[in-house]
Amino acid sequence: MLGSRDDRISTTTNTQRMKTFVMQRCWRFCKAVSQPSFMPRAQGWTWCSSMQGQQRRSVWETRKMQQAHEVLEKEDPYSYYRGKSEEFQNLNSNERAMRSVYVGVPTAAFLGFCFYIYDQEQKQKQLNRAKLLEEGDEQVVTNWSATHSVTTRRFFQPQDLGELEELVKKAHKNKTRLHVIGAGLSPNGIGLDGDGMINMSLMDKVLAVDKEKKQITVQAGARVSQVLEALKPYGLTLQNLASISEQQIGGFMQVSAHGTGASLPPVDEQ
Ligand SMILES: Cc1cc2nc3c(=O)[nH]c(=O)nc-3n(C[C@H](O)[C@H](O)[C@H](O)COP(=O)(O)OP(=O)(O)OC[C@H]3O[C@@H](n4cnc5c(N)ncnc54)[C@H](O)[C@@H]3O)c2cc1C
């Protein structure tokens, strides 16, 4: 069953030949793979020597880098500007200064001209809007503490609802801003506005008091002191008060004024 001696010898020789053959092929394969010409075609994470044999690098990585480089060379959209930048860097300081003047001065002049035109247009628009509203004399309006002031020709004090409606309609039509200002007591001068102001001082009537509902109806320009006076005959008063009573009800409510007493709501919630 084991065969003749010659057969065994022959079998051993064939195995050795096969081993030698396989090793030779492996060696040739490795040698071929390490050739530079093979690298661009190689795929996968095979490691092989780089061209100089000094570094070892992934073939896949090398291939990827080559592709990216090719794409950059072909499609670089900034190559023109890069060229200009390099050109500029190669100039000496005098040439650079001259180049900056040639480019910078016309650019600055053009931008300045555009800004001037825009500014003039805005001013003209403001003037047109102002003309459409009836203007008075120029006057300086200052808050109570004299810490803030504005100069304006548009300071209106309507006497009744009709006048107020007319002013608001005109301002709306002309896209003009009208800021309501009360007694001007706010230390930050929040009611002041140079574009235009409506002051409600002349609309300060107490219109009605309802004792049952504990409700009082007043015009927005009524002072807190006037409201207190009007409530007194009915045995009523305000739930919460500030330390002064010269505010107009409009401003008093708007700033959500309050007095002492953590459990008491501010005036706009009482
Ligand atoms: C000496 C002093 C003491 C003070 N003590 C207190 C205090 O104890 N507690 C407290 O809370 N505050 C206090 N304040 C702040 C004062 O109460 C508020 O600044 C005041 O209520 C604002 O009312 P005004 O009428 O002066 O409004 P302004 O200051 O003229 O305006 C305030 C705001 O209200 C708006 N406004 C005014 N009227 C109207 C309206 N009719 N319709 C819509 N919006 C309007 C304005 O546009 C602005 O935004 C004090 C201020 C002073 C000077």
The ligand as an SDF file (V2000), in Angstrom:
LIG
                    3D

 53 58  0  0  0  0  0  0  0  0999 V2000
  -38.2670  110.5540   41.9110 C   0  0  0  0  0  0  0  0  0  0  0  0
  -38.7560  109.2810   41.2480 C   0  0  0  0  0  0  0  0  0  0  0  0
  -39.2080  108.2490   42.0440 C   0  0  0  0  0  0  0  0  0  0  0  0
  -39.6800  107.0760   41.4720 C   0  0  0  0  0  0  0  0  0  0  0  0
  -40.1500  106.0570   42.2720 N   0  0  0  0  0  0  0  0  0  0  0  0
  -40.6000  104.9260   41.7200 C   0  0  0  0  0  0  0  0  0  0  0  0
  -41.1200  103.8590   42.5160 C   0  0  0  0  0  0  0  0  0  0  0  0
  -41.1850  103.9420   43.7240 O   0  0  0  0  0  0  0  0  0  0  0  0
  -41.5590  102.7560   41.8860 N   0  0  0  0  0  0  0  0  0  0  0  0
  -41.5370  102.6360   40.5300 C   0  0  0  0  0  0  0  0  0  0  0  0
  -41.9550  101.6160   40.0100 O   0  0  0  0  0  0  0  0  0  0  0  0
  -41.0480  103.6230   39.7410 N   0  0  0  0  0  0  0  0  0  0  0  0
  -40.5990  104.7530   40.3100 C   0  0  0  0  0  0  0  0  0  0  0  0
  -40.1260  105.7560   39.5070 N   0  0  0  0  0  0  0  0  0  0  0  0
  -40.1640  105.5710   38.0660 C   0  0  0  0  0  0  0  0  0  0  0  0
  -41.4820  106.1050   37.5490 C   0  0  0  0  0  0  0  0  0  0  0  0
  -42.5510  105.5640   38.2690 O   0  0  0  0  0  0  0  0  0  0  0  0
  -41.6750  105.7290   36.1320 C   0  0  0  0  0  0  0  0  0  0  0  0
  -40.5690  106.1700   35.4110 O   0  0  0  0  0  0  0  0  0  0  0  0
  -42.9610  106.3650   35.6320 C   0  0  0  0  0  0  0  0  0  0  0  0
  -44.0310  105.5190   36.0240 O   0  0  0  0  0  0  0  0  0  0  0  0
  -43.0430  106.5660   34.2210 C   0  0  0  0  0  0  0  0  0  0  0  0
  -44.1920  107.3580   33.9770 O   0  0  0  0  0  0  0  0  0  0  0  0
  -44.1070  108.5840   32.9840 P   0  0  0  0  0  0  0  0  0  0  0  0
  -45.4710  109.1070   32.7860 O   0  0  0  0  0  0  0  0  0  0  0  0
  -43.0820  109.5330   33.4120 O   0  0  0  0  0  0  0  0  0  0  0  0
  -43.6340  107.8030   31.6470 O   0  0  0  0  0  0  0  0  0  0  0  0
  -42.3790  108.1170   30.7130 P   0  0  0  0  0  0  0  0  0  0  0  0
  -41.1380  108.0470   31.5080 O   0  0  0  0  0  0  0  0  0  0  0  0
  -42.6200  109.3420   29.9420 O   0  0  0  0  0  0  0  0  0  0  0  0
  -42.4690  106.8710   29.7380 O   0  0  0  0  0  0  0  0  0  0  0  0
  -42.2090  105.5860   30.2160 C   0  0  0  0  0  0  0  0  0  0  0  0
  -42.6300  104.5620   29.1580 C   0  0  0  0  0  0  0  0  0  0  0  0
  -44.0370  104.5370   29.0620 O   0  0  0  0  0  0  0  0  0  0  0  0
  -44.4360  104.7530   27.7160 C   0  0  0  0  0  0  0  0  0  0  0  0
  -45.6780  105.5130   27.7350 N   0  0  0  0  0  0  0  0  0  0  0  0
  -45.9090  106.6950   28.3360 C   0  0  0  0  0  0  0  0  0  0  0  0
  -47.1750  107.0610   28.1530 N   0  0  0  0  0  0  0  0  0  0  0  0
  -47.7680  106.1080   27.4130 C   0  0  0  0  0  0  0  0  0  0  0  0
  -49.0690  105.9250   26.8760 C   0  0  0  0  0  0  0  0  0  0  0  0
  -50.0340  106.8260   27.0570 N   0  0  0  0  0  0  0  0  0  0  0  0
  -49.3230  104.8280   26.1540 N   0  0  0  0  0  0  0  0  0  0  0  0
  -48.3500  103.9020   25.9430 C   0  0  0  0  0  0  0  0  0  0  0  0
  -47.1030  104.0240   26.4160 N   0  0  0  0  0  0  0  0  0  0  0  0
  -46.8060  105.1110   27.1470 C   0  0  0  0  0  0  0  0  0  0  0  0
  -43.3050  105.5200   27.0850 C   0  0  0  0  0  0  0  0  0  0  0  0
  -43.2680  105.3190   25.6890 O   0  0  0  0  0  0  0  0  0  0  0  0
  -42.1160  104.9030   27.7700 C   0  0  0  0  0  0  0  0  0  0  0  0
  -41.7580  103.6970   27.1260 O   0  0  0  0  0  0  0  0  0  0  0  0
  -39.6730  106.9340   40.0650 C   0  0  0  0  0  0  0  0  0  0  0  0
  -39.2090  107.9810   39.2580 C   0  0  0  0  0  0  0  0  0  0  0  0
  -38.7650  109.1400   39.8420 C   0  0  0  0  0  0  0  0  0  0  0  0
  -38.2720  110.2480   38.9750 C   0  0  0  0  0  0  0  0  0  0  0  0
  1  2  1  0
  2  3  1  0
  2 52  2  0
  3  4  2  0
  4  5  1  0
  4 50  1  0
  5  6  2  0
  6  7  1  0
  6 13  1  0
  7  8  2  0
  7  9  1  0
  9 10  1  0
 10 11  2  0
 10 12  1  0
 12 13  2  0
 13 14  1  0
 14 15  1  0
 14 50  1  0
 15 16  1  0
 16 17  1  0
 16 18  1  0
 18 19  1  0
 18 20  1  0
 20 21  1  0
 20 22  1  0
 22 23  1  0
 23 24  1  0
 24 25  2  0
 24 26  1  0
 24 27  1  0
 27 28  1  0
 28 29  2  0
 28 30  1  0
 28 31  1  0
 31 32  1  0
 32 33  1  0
 33 34  1  0
 33 48  1  0
 34 35  1  0
 35 36  1  0
 35 46  1  0
 36 37  1  0
 36 45  1  0
 37 38  2  0
 38 39  1  0
 39 40  1  0
 39 45  2  0
 40 41  1  0
 40 42  2  0
 42 43  1  0
 43 44  2  0
 44 45  1  0
 46 47  1  0
 46 48  1  0
 48 49  1  0
 50 51  2  0
 51 52  1  0
 52 53  1  0
M  END
$$$$
